[in-house]
């Protein structure tokens, strides 16, 4: 089974979002530092 990777870039907010599964409506964001965020399902 191949993994589905979804990559989204927002030019206005200058953010890169990478999903390794389908995005969920329920998630938690955690700031890692250096401008990085971890979004957990």
N, C-alpha and C positions, 0 to 999 in steps of 0.2 A: 504494500500500500504506500503510495507516494504522499508526502506531506504537502498541504496547500499553504503556500506562503503568500500573504497579501501585503504589498508595500504601498504606502500612501505618503506623498510629500505635499505639504502646505506651504506655498511660496510666501503668503502673507505672514503667517506665524513662524516661518522658517523652522518647521518641525518635520521630522521623518518618523513615521509610525510603521512598525512591522508587526504583523499578526501571523502566528504560526498555526492558528486554528481560526475558525469563523469567530468574529468579534461578538461578544456577549453584551446584553444591555446592562448587566450587573457586573461591575468591576471595581477594583480598588487601585488607586494610583499611589505610588511611593516615590519620593524624590531620592535619587541616588547620589546627587552631587555632580559637579561639572556640567550642569545643564541637562542631565539625564533623568528620565522618569521611567519607572517600571509599572506597567499596567497589568494587574493580576486579576484573573477570573475567579 
